Amino acid sequence: MAIAEEITKAIGAHGMWKQRLREAIETGKSEFTVERVRPDNFCDFGNWLYSLPLSDQKSSHWKTVQDLHGKFHAEAARVLGLGVRGHKREAEHELAAESNYVKISLELTGAMMKWKESYR
């Protein structure tokens, strides 16, 4: 699959995390564990990202996306942990507009879009 297609797929997949986190906060349960969410190379995009040739990994786009992708997973794992431990109010706050999770999610999406556009 071409890089642009992988990035498009990843944007959608990472966008779904907000809903998954909301469900975990609401129910106190998740099919995912914090330990499984935290590493940035367990998801399909992370596996793909780290499998790219070194020449691609040297690009500024790759480095930016890799950094933000790692931060995204760390934040998602933190929010998930709050939700499944029953810290509902604090977890809900972490999905608010000014939260680190939302900020990093938006930055990651923007960086992925710029990377994708670089292939046009």
WOFENJO-V875605 format. One record per residue. N is the residue number from 1. SS is DSSP state (A for helix, B for strand, O for the rest). Layout:
n: <N/N>
ss: <SS/SS>
//
This chain:
n: <1/2/3/4/5/6/7/8/9/10/11/12/13/14/15/16/17/18/19/20/21/22/23/24/25/26/27/28/29/30/31/32/33/34/35/36/37/38/39/40/41/42/43/44/45/46/47/48/49/50/51/52/53/54/55/56/57/58/59/60/61/62/63/64/65/66/67/68/69/70/71/72/73/74/75/76/77/78/79/80/81/82/83/84/85/86/87/88/89/90/91/92/93/94/95/96/97/98/99/100/101/102/103/104/105/106/107/108/109/110/111/112/113/114/115/116/117/118/119/120>
ss: <O/O/A/A/A/A/A/A/A/A/A/A/A/A/A/O/A/A/A/A/A/A/A/A/A/A/A/O/O/O/O/O/O/A/A/A/A/A/O/O/O/O/O/A/A/A/A/A/A/A/A/O/O/A/A/A/A/O/O/A/A/A/A/A/A/A/A/A/A/A/A/A/A/A/A/A/A/A/A/A/A/A/A/A/O/O/O/A/A/A/A/A/A/O/O/O/O/O/O/A/A/A/A/A/A/A/A/A/A/A/A/A/A/A/A/A/A/O/O/O>
//
